[in-house]
Amino acid sequence: MGIIFDILNRGFDLYYWALIIYILMSWFPNARGSAIGQFLARICEPYLELFRRFIPPLGMIDISPIVAIITLNFARKGLFSLFGWFM
């Protein structure tokens, strides 16, 4: 069970950092058009799009990525508490 926990933990870490990098790429012109930007868009946009449907931008500021990251952390903690409960 410990190895499954480690793999899930790494997966959450990798996805968290992929989201952070993808969000920061919006600050740099043409960064999302690069190969890395396109790869990150394929893995991050489906998740971020869930939140953009319900959370409108506040002026020019899109807060949906913040809510997406917070939700990811809640999901991680909830999954690991369930995992710990079964161990």
Phi and psi restraints in degrees (range 20) as a CNS / XPLOR table:
assign (resid 1 and name C) (resid 2 and name N)
       (resid 2 and name CA) (resid 2 and name C) 1.0 -65.7 20.0 2
assign (resid 2 and name N) (resid 2 and name CA)
       (resid 2 and name C) (resid 3 and name N) 1.0 -35.3 20.0 2
assign (resid 2 and name C) (resid 3 and name N)
       (resid 3 and name CA) (resid 3 and name C) 1.0 -70.5 20.0 2
assign (resid 3 and name N) (resid 3 and name CA)
       (resid 3 and name C) (resid 4 and name N) 1.0 -35.1 20.0 2
assign (resid 3 and name C) (resid 4 and name N)
       (resid 4 and name CA) (resid 4 and name C) 1.0 -65.0 20.0 2
assign (resid 4 and name N) (resid 4 and name CA)
       (resid 4 and name C) (resid 5 and name N) 1.0 -42.4 20.0 2
assign (resid 4 and name C) (resid 5 and name N)
       (resid 5 and name CA) (resid 5 and name C) 1.0 -59.0 20.0 2
assign (resid 5 and name N) (resid 5 and name CA)
       (resid 5 and name C) (resid 6 and name N) 1.0 -45.3 20.0 2
assign (resid 5 and name C) (resid 6 and name N)
       (resid 6 and name CA) (resid 6 and name C) 1.0 -63.5 20.0 2
assign (resid 6 and name N) (resid 6 and name CA)
       (resid 6 and name C) (resid 7 and name N) 1.0 -41.4 20.0 2
assign (resid 6 and name C) (resid 7 and name N)
       (resid 7 and name CA) (resid 7 and name C) 1.0 -65.5 20.0 2
assign (resid 7 and name N) (resid 7 and name CA)
       (resid 7 and name C) (resid 8 and name N) 1.0 -44.3 20.0 2
assign (resid 7 and name C) (resid 8 and name N)
       (resid 8 and name CA) (resid 8 and name C) 1.0 -62.8 20.0 2
assign (resid 8 and name N) (resid 8 and name CA)
       (resid 8 and name C) (resid 9 and name N) 1.0 -41.2 20.0 2
assign (resid 8 and name C) (resid 9 and name N)
       (resid 9 and name CA) (resid 9 and name C) 1.0 -61.9 20.0 2
assign (resid 9 and name N) (resid 9 and name CA)
       (resid 9 and name C) (resid 10 and name N) 1.0 -45.0 20.0 2
assign (resid 9 and name C) (resid 10 and name N)
       (resid 10 and name CA) (resid 10 and name C) 1.0 -62.7 20.0 2
assign (resid 10 and name N) (resid 10 and name CA)
       (resid 10 and name C) (resid 11 and name N) 1.0 -40.2 20.0 2
assign (resid 10 and name C) (resid 11 and name N)
       (resid 11 and name CA) (resid 11 and name C) 1.0 -61.9 20.0 2
assign (resid 11 and name N) (resid 11 and name CA)
       (resid 11 and name C) (resid 12 and name N) 1.0 -44.6 20.0 2
assign (resid 11 and name C) (resid 12 and name N)
       (resid 12 and name CA) (resid 12 and name C) 1.0 -62.4 20.0 2
assign (resid 12 and name N) (resid 12 and name CA)
       (resid 12 and name C) (resid 13 and name N) 1.0 -42.7 20.0 2
assign (resid 12 and name C) (resid 13 and name N)
       (resid 13 and name CA) (resid 13 and name C) 1.0 -60.0 20.0 2
assign (resid 13 and name N) (resid 13 and name CA)
       (resid 13 and name C) (resid 14 and name N) 1.0 -47.7 20.0 2
assign (resid 13 and name C) (resid 14 and name N)
       (resid 14 and name CA) (resid 14 and name C) 1.0 -62.6 20.0 2
assign (resid 14 and name N) (resid 14 and name CA)
       (resid 14 and name C) (resid 15 and name N) 1.0 -42.5 20.0 2
assign (resid 14 and name C) (resid 15 and name N)
       (resid 15 and name CA) (resid 15 and name C) 1.0 -69.0 20.0 2
assign (resid 15 and name N) (resid 15 and name CA)
       (resid 15 and name C) (resid 16 and name N) 1.0 -38.1 20.0 2
assign (resid 15 and name C) (resid 16 and name N)
       (resid 16 and name CA) (resid 16 and name C) 1.0 -58.0 20.0 2
assign (resid 16 and name N) (resid 16 and name CA)
       (resid 16 and name C) (resid 17 and name N) 1.0 -48.5 20.0 2
assign (resid 16 and name C) (resid 17 and name N)
       (resid 17 and name CA) (resid 17 and name C) 1.0 -70.2 20.0 2
assign (resid 17 and name N) (resid 17 and name CA)
       (resid 17 and name C) (resid 18 and name N) 1.0 -32.2 20.0 2
assign (resid 17 and name C) (resid 18 and name N)
       (resid 18 and name CA) (resid 18 and name C) 1.0 -62.9 20.0 2
assign (resid 18 and name N) (resid 18 and name CA)
       (resid 18 and name C) (resid 19 and name N) 1.0 -42.0 20.0 2
assign (resid 18 and name C) (resid 19 and name N)
       (resid 19 and name CA) (resid 19 and name C) 1.0 -63.2 20.0 2
assign (resid 19 and name N) (resid 19 and name CA)
       (resid 19 and name C) (resid 20 and name N) 1.0 -45.8 20.0 2
assign (resid 19 and name C) (resid 20 and name N)
       (resid 20 and name CA) (resid 20 and name C) 1.0 -60.2 20.0 2
assign (resid 20 and name N) (resid 20 and name CA)
       (resid 20 and name C) (resid 21 and name N) 1.0 -47.8 20.0 2
assign (resid 20 and name C) (resid 21 and name N)
       (resid 21 and name CA) (resid 21 and name C) 1.0 -63.6 20.0 2
assign (resid 21 and name N) (resid 21 and name CA)
       (resid 21 and name C) (resid 22 and name N) 1.0 -43.1 20.0 2
assign (resid 21 and name C) (resid 22 and name N)
       (resid 22 and name CA) (resid 22 and name C) 1.0 -62.4 20.0 2
assign (resid 22 and name N) (resid 22 and name CA)
       (resid 22 and name C) (resid 23 and name N) 1.0 -41.4 20.0 2
assign (resid 22 and name C) (resid 23 and name N)
       (resid 23 and name CA) (resid 23 and name C) 1.0 -65.6 20.0 2
assign (resid 23 and name N) (resid 23 and name CA)
       (resid 23 and name C) (resid 24 and name N) 1.0 -43.5 20.0 2
assign (resid 23 and name C) (resid 24 and name N)
       (resid 24 and name CA) (resid 24 and name C) 1.0 -67.2 20.0 2
assign (resid 24 and name N) (resid 24 and name CA)
       (resid 24 and name C) (resid 25 and name N) 1.0 -26.4 20.0 2
assign (resid 24 and name C) (resid 25 and name N)
       (resid 25 and name CA) (resid 25 and name C) 1.0 -64.3 20.0 2
assign (resid 25 and name N) (resid 25 and name CA)
       (resid 25 and name C) (resid 26 and name N) 1.0 -21.3 20.0 2
assign (resid 25 and name C) (resid 26 and name N)
       (resid 26 and name CA) (resid 26 and name C) 1.0 -68.5 20.0 2
assign (resid 26 and name N) (resid 26 and name CA)
       (resid 26 and name C) (resid 27 and name N) 1.0 -17.0 20.0 2
assign (resid 26 and name C) (resid 27 and name N)
       (resid 27 and name CA) (resid 27 and name C) 1.0 -80.1 20.0 2
assign (resid 27 and name N) (resid 27 and name CA)
       (resid 27 and name C) (resid 28 and name N) 1.0 -15.6 20.0 2
assign (resid 27 and name C) (resid 28 and name N)
       (resid 28 and name CA) (resid 28 and name C) 1.0 -112.0 20.0 2
assign (resid 28 and name N) (resid 28 and name CA)
       (resid 28 and name C) (resid 29 and name N) 1.0 129.1 20.0 2
assign (resid 28 and name C) (resid 29 and name N)
       (resid 29 and name CA) (resid 29 and name C) 1.0 -62.9 20.0 2
assign (resid 29 and name N) (resid 29 and name CA)
       (resid 29 and name C) (resid 30 and name N) 1.0 138.9 20.0 2
assign (resid 29 and name C) (resid 30 and name N)
       (resid 30 and name CA) (resid 30 and name C) 1.0 64.3 20.0 2
assign (resid 30 and name N) (resid 30 and name CA)
       (resid 30 and name C) (resid 31 and name N) 1.0 6.8 20.0 2
assign (resid 30 and name C) (resid 31 and name N)
       (resid 31 and name CA) (resid 31 and name C) 1.0 -68.8 20.0 2
assign (resid 31 and name N) (resid 31 and name CA)
       (resid 31 and name C) (resid 32 and name N) 1.0 -36.9 20.0 2
assign (resid 31 and name C) (resid 32 and name N)
       (resid 32 and name CA) (resid 32 and name C) 1.0 -74.1 20.0 2
assign (resid 32 and name N) (resid 32 and name CA)
       (resid 32 and name C) (resid 33 and name N) 1.0 -13.1 20.0 2
assign (resid 32 and name C) (resid 33 and name N)
       (resid 33 and name CA) (resid 33 and name C) 1.0 -84.1 20.0 2
assign (resid 33 and name N) (resid 33 and name CA)
       (resid 33 and name C) (resid 34 and name N) 1.0 -10.9 20.0 2
assign (resid 33 and name C) (resid 34 and name N)
       (resid 34 and name CA) (resid 34 and name C) 1.0 -73.0 20.0 2
assign (resid 34 and name N) (resid 34 and name CA)
       (resid 34 and name C) (resid 35 and name N) 1.0 171.4 20.0 2
assign (resid 34 and name C) (resid 35 and name N)
       (resid 35 and name CA) (resid 35 and name C) 1.0 -62.4 20.0 2
assign (resid 35 and name N) (resid 35 and name CA)
       (resid 35 and name C) (resid 36 and name N) 1.0 -41.3 20.0 2
assign (resid 35 and name C) (resid 36 and name N)
       (resid 36 and name CA) (resid 36 and name C) 1.0 -66.3 20.0 2
assign (resid 36 and name N) (resid 36 and name CA)
       (resid 36 and name C) (resid 37 and name N) 1.0 -42.1 20.0 2
assign (resid 36 and name C) (resid 37 and name N)
       (resid 37 and name CA) (resid 37 and name C) 1.0 -61.8 20.0 2
assign (resid 37 and name N) (resid 37 and name CA)
       (resid 37 and name C) (resid 38 and name N) 1.0 -40.6 20.0 2
assign (resid 37 and name C) (resid 38 and name N)
       (resid 38 and name CA) (resid 38 and name C) 1.0 -68.0 20.0 2
assign (resid 38 and name N) (resid 38 and name CA)
       (resid 38 and name C) (resid 39 and name N) 1.0 -39.3 20.0 2
assign (resid 38 and name C) (resid 39 and name N)
       (resid 39 and name CA) (resid 39 and name C) 1.0 -63.0 20.0 2
assign (resid 39 and name N) (resid 39 and name CA)
       (resid 39 and name C) (resid 40 and name N) 1.0 -46.6 20.0 2
assign (resid 39 and name C) (resid 40 and name N)
       (resid 40 and name CA) (resid 40 and name C) 1.0 -64.7 20.0 2
assign (resid 40 and name N) (resid 40 and name CA)
       (resid 40 and name C) (resid 41 and name N) 1.0 -34.2 20.0 2
assign (resid 40 and name C) (resid 41 and name N)
       (resid 41 and name CA) (resid 41 and name C) 1.0 -63.0 20.0 2
assign (resid 41 and name N) (resid 41 and name CA)
       (resid 41 and name C) (resid 42 and name N) 1.0 -40.2 20.0 2
assign (resid 41 and name C) (resid 42 and name N)
       (resid 42 and name CA) (resid 42 and name C) 1.0 -64.6 20.0 2
assign (resid 42 and name N) (resid 42 and name CA)
       (resid 42 and name C) (resid 43 and name N) 1.0 -33.0 20.0 2
assign (resid 42 and name C) (resid 43 and name N)
       (resid 43 and name CA) (resid 43 and name C) 1.0 -95.8 20.0 2
assign (resid 43 and name N) (resid 43 and name CA)
       (resid 43 and name C) (resid 44 and name N) 1.0 -22.8 20.0 2
assign (resid 43 and name C) (resid 44 and name N)
       (resid 44 and name CA) (resid 44 and name C) 1.0 -98.3 20.0 2
assign (resid 44 and name N) (resid 44 and name CA)
       (resid 44 and name C) (resid 45 and name N) 1.0 -35.9 20.0 2
assign (resid 44 and name C) (resid 45 and name N)
       (resid 45 and name CA) (resid 45 and name C) 1.0 -61.1 20.0 2
assign (resid 45 and name N) (resid 45 and name CA)
       (resid 45 and name C) (resid 46 and name N) 1.0 -40.2 20.0 2
assign (resid 45 and name C) (resid 46 and name N)
       (resid 46 and name CA) (resid 46 and name C) 1.0 -59.2 20.0 2
assign (resid 46 and name N) (resid 46 and name CA)
       (resid 46 and name C) (resid 47 and name N) 1.0 -38.9 20.0 2
assign (resid 46 and name C) (resid 47 and name N)
       (resid 47 and name CA) (resid 47 and name C) 1.0 -70.9 20.0 2
assign (resid 47 and name N) (resid 47 and name CA)
       (resid 47 and name C) (resid 48 and name N) 1.0 -45.1 20.0 2
assign (resid 47 and name C) (resid 48 and name N)
       (resid 48 and name CA) (resid 48 and name C) 1.0 -67.1 20.0 2
assign (resid 48 and name N) (resid 48 and name CA)
       (resid 48 and name C) (resid 49 and name N) 1.0 -32.4 20.0 2
assign (resid 48 and name C) (resid 49 and name N)
       (resid 49 and name CA) (resid 49 and name C) 1.0 -63.4 20.0 2
assign (resid 49 and name N) (resid 49 and name CA)
       (resid 49 and name C) (resid 50 and name N) 1.0 -30.8 20.0 2
assign (resid 49 and name C) (resid 50 and name N)
       (resid 50 and name CA) (resid 50 and name C) 1.0 -57.7 20.0 2
assign (resid 50 and name N) (resid 50 and name CA)
       (resid 50 and name C) (resid 51 and name N) 1.0 -39.5 20.0 2
assign (resid 50 and name C) (resid 51 and name N)
       (resid 51 and name CA) (resid 51 and name C) 1.0 -83.3 20.0 2
assign (resid 51 and name N) (resid 51 and name CA)
       (resid 51 and name C) (resid 52 and name N) 1.0 -31.5 20.0 2
assign (resid 51 and name C) (resid 52 and name N)
       (resid 52 and name CA) (resid 52 and name C) 1.0 -67.8 20.0 2
assign (resid 52 and name N) (resid 52 and name CA)
       (resid 52 and name C) (resid 53 and name N) 1.0 -24.1 20.0 2
assign (resid 52 and name C) (resid 53 and name N)
       (resid 53 and name CA) (resid 53 and name C) 1.0 -67.0 20.0 2
assign (resid 53 and name N) (resid 53 and name CA)
       (resid 53 and name C) (resid 54 and name N) 1.0 -32.4 20.0 2
assign (resid 53 and name C) (resid 54 and name N)
       (resid 54 and name CA) (resid 54 and name C) 1.0 -105.7 20.0 2
assign (resid 54 and name N) (resid 54 and name CA)
       (resid 54 and name C) (resid 55 and name N) 1.0 -21.0 20.0 2
assign (resid 54 and name C) (resid 55 and name N)
       (resid 55 and name CA) (resid 55 and name C) 1.0 -115.2 20.0 2
assign (resid 55 and name N) (resid 55 and name CA)
       (resid 55 and name C) (resid 56 and name N) 1.0 105.5 20.0 2
assign (resid 55 and name C) (resid 56 and name N)
       (resid 56 and name CA) (resid 56 and name C) 1.0 -73.9 20.0 2
assign (resid 56 and name N) (resid 56 and name CA)
       (resid 56 and name C) (resid 57 and name N) 1.0 153.7 20.0 2
assign (resid 56 and name C) (resid 57 and name N)
       (resid 57 and name CA) (resid 57 and name C) 1.0 -65.5 20.0 2
assign (resid 57 and name N) (resid 57 and name CA)
       (resid 57 and name C) (resid 58 and name N) 1.0 147.6 20.0 2
assign (resid 57 and name C) (resid 58 and name N)
       (resid 58 and name CA) (resid 58 and name C) 1.0 -97.9 20.0 2
assign (resid 58 and name N) (resid 58 and name CA)
       (resid 58 and name C) (resid 59 and name N) 1.0 94.2 20.0 2
assign (resid 58 and name C) (resid 59 and name N)
       (resid 59 and name CA) (resid 59 and name C) 1.0 69.3 20.0 2
assign (resid 59 and name N) (resid 59 and name CA)
       (resid 59 and name C) (resid 60 and name N) 1.0 -119.0 20.0 2
assign (resid 59 and name C) (resid 60 and name N)
       (resid 60 and name CA) (resid 60 and name C) 1.0 -99.3 20.0 2
assign (resid 60 and name N) (resid 60 and name CA)
       (resid 60 and name C) (resid 61 and name N) 1.0 5.9 20.0 2
assign (resid 60 and name C) (resid 61 and name N)
       (resid 61 and name CA) (resid 61 and name C) 1.0 -105.6 20.0 2
assign (resid 61 and name N) (resid 61 and name CA)
       (resid 61 and name C) (resid 62 and name N) 1.0 124.0 20.0 2
assign (resid 61 and name C) (resid 62 and name N)
       (resid 62 and name CA) (resid 62 and name C) 1.0 -99.6 20.0 2
assign (resid 62 and name N) (resid 62 and name CA)
       (resid 62 and name C) (resid 63 and name N) 1.0 110.5 20.0 2
assign (resid 62 and name C) (resid 63 and name N)
       (resid 63 and name CA) (resid 63 and name C) 1.0 -93.1 20.0 2
assign (resid 63 and name N) (resid 63 and name CA)
       (resid 63 and name C) (resid 64 and name N) 1.0 -1.2 20.0 2
assign (resid 63 and name C) (resid 64 and name N)
       (resid 64 and name CA) (resid 64 and name C) 1.0 -61.2 20.0 2
assign (resid 64 and name N) (resid 64 and name CA)
       (resid 64 and name C) (resid 65 and name N) 1.0 -34.8 20.0 2
assign (resid 64 and name C) (resid 65 and name N)
       (resid 65 and name CA) (resid 65 and name C) 1.0 -63.1 20.0 2
assign (resid 65 and name N) (resid 65 and name CA)
       (resid 65 and name C) (resid 66 and name N) 1.0 -32.9 20.0 2
assign (resid 65 and name C) (resid 66 and name N)
       (resid 66 and name CA) (resid 66 and name C) 1.0 -65.7 20.0 2
assign (resid 66 and name N) (resid 66 and name CA)
       (resid 66 and name C) (resid 67 and name N) 1.0 -44.9 20.0 2
assign (resid 66 and name C) (resid 67 and name N)
       (resid 67 and name CA) (resid 67 and name C) 1.0 -65.0 20.0 2
assign (resid 67 and name N) (resid 67 and name CA)
       (resid 67 and name C) (resid 68 and name N) 1.0 -37.2 20.0 2
assign (resid 67 and name C) (resid 68 and name N)
       (resid 68 and name CA) (resid 68 and name C) 1.0 -63.3 20.0 2
assign (resid 68 and name N) (resid 68 and name CA)
       (resid 68 and name C) (resid 69 and name N) 1.0 -42.2 20.0 2
assign (resid 68 and name C) (resid 69 and name N)
       (resid 69 and name CA) (resid 69 and name C) 1.0 -68.1 20.0 2
assign (resid 69 and name N) (resid 69 and name CA)
       (resid 69 and name C) (resid 70 and name N) 1.0 -41.9 20.0 2
assign (resid 69 and name C) (resid 70 and name N)
       (resid 70 and name CA) (resid 70 and name C) 1.0 -62.6 20.0 2
assign (resid 70 and name N) (resid 70 and name CA)
       (resid 70 and name C) (resid 71 and name N) 1.0 -42.6 20.0 2
assign (resid 70 and name C) (resid 71 and name N)
       (resid 71 and name CA) (resid 71 and name C) 1.0 -63.4 20.0 2
assign (resid 71 and name N) (resid 71 and name CA)
       (resid 71 and name C) (resid 72 and name N) 1.0 -40.2 20.0 2
assign (resid 71 and name C) (resid 72 and name N)
       (resid 72 and name CA) (resid 72 and name C) 1.0 -61.4 20.0 2
assign (resid 72 and name N) (resid 72 and name CA)
       (resid 72 and name C) (resid 73 and name N) 1.0 -41.2 20.0 2
assign (resid 72 and name C) (resid 73 and name N)
       (resid 73 and name CA) (resid 73 and name C) 1.0 -67.3 20.0 2
assign (resid 73 and name N) (resid 73 and name CA)
       (resid 73 and name C) (resid 74 and name N) 1.0 -39.1 20.0 2
assign (resid 73 and name C) (resid 74 and name N)
       (resid 74 and name CA) (resid 74 and name C) 1.0 -63.7 20.0 2
assign (resid 74 and name N) (resid 74 and name CA)
       (resid 74 and name C) (resid 75 and name N) 1.0 -41.6 20.0 2
assign (resid 74 and name C) (resid 75 and name N)
       (resid 75 and name CA) (resid 75 and name C) 1.0 -63.5 20.0 2
assign (resid 75 and name N) (resid 75 and name CA)
       (resid 75 and name C) (resid 76 and name N) 1.0 -40.6 20.0 2
assign (resid 75 and name C) (resid 76 and name N)
       (resid 76 and name CA) (resid 76 and name C) 1.0 -62.0 20.0 2
assign (resid 76 and name N) (resid 76 and name CA)
       (resid 76 and name C) (resid 77 and name N) 1.0 -49.0 20.0 2
assign (resid 76 and name C) (resid 77 and name N)
       (resid 77 and name CA) (resid 77 and name C) 1.0 -64.7 20.0 2
assign (resid 77 and name N) (resid 77 and name CA)
       (resid 77 and name C) (resid 78 and name N) 1.0 -40.2 20.0 2
assign (resid 77 and name C) (resid 78 and name N)
       (resid 78 and name CA) (resid 78 and name C) 1.0 -65.6 20.0 2
assign (resid 78 and name N) (resid 78 and name CA)
       (resid 78 and name C) (resid 79 and name N) 1.0 -42.6 20.0 2
assign (resid 78 and name C) (resid 79 and name N)
       (resid 79 and name CA) (resid 79 and name C) 1.0 -64.2 20.0 2
assign (resid 79 and name N) (resid 79 and name CA)
       (resid 79 and name C) (resid 80 and name N) 1.0 -41.5 20.0 2
assign (resid 79 and name C) (resid 80 and name N)
       (resid 80 and name CA) (resid 80 and name C) 1.0 -73.7 20.0 2
assign (resid 80 and name N) (resid 80 and name CA)
       (resid 80 and name C) (resid 81 and name N) 1.0 -28.4 20.0 2
assign (resid 80 and name C) (resid 81 and name N)
       (resid 81 and name CA) (resid 81 and name C) 1.0 -71.5 20.0 2
assign (resid 81 and name N) (resid 81 and name CA)
       (resid 81 and name C) (resid 82 and name N) 1.0 -37.2 20.0 2
assign (resid 81 and name C) (resid 82 and name N)
       (resid 82 and name CA) (resid 82 and name C) 1.0 -63.8 20.0 2
assign (resid 82 and name N) (resid 82 and name CA)
       (resid 82 and name C) (resid 83 and name N) 1.0 -42.6 20.0 2
assign (resid 82 and name C) (resid 83 and name N)
       (resid 83 and name CA) (resid 83 and name C) 1.0 -61.6 20.0 2
assign (resid 83 and name N) (resid 83 and name CA)
       (resid 83 and name C) (resid 84 and name N) 1.0 -43.3 20.0 2
assign (resid 83 and name C) (resid 84 and name N)
       (resid 84 and name CA) (resid 84 and name C) 1.0 -68.0 20.0 2
assign (resid 84 and name N) (resid 84 and name CA)
       (resid 84 and name C) (resid 85 and name N) 1.0 -29.6 20.0 2
assign (resid 84 and name C) (resid 85 and name N)
       (resid 85 and name CA) (resid 85 and name C) 1.0 -68.6 20.0 2
assign (resid 85 and name N) (resid 85 and name CA)
       (resid 85 and name C) (resid 86 and name N) 1.0 -34.1 20.0 2
assign (resid 85 and name C) (resid 86 and name N)
       (resid 86 and name CA) (resid 86 and name C) 1.0 -83.8 20.0 2
assign (resid 86 and name N) (resid 86 and name CA)
       (resid 86 and name C) (resid 87 and name N) 1.0 -12.9 20.0 2
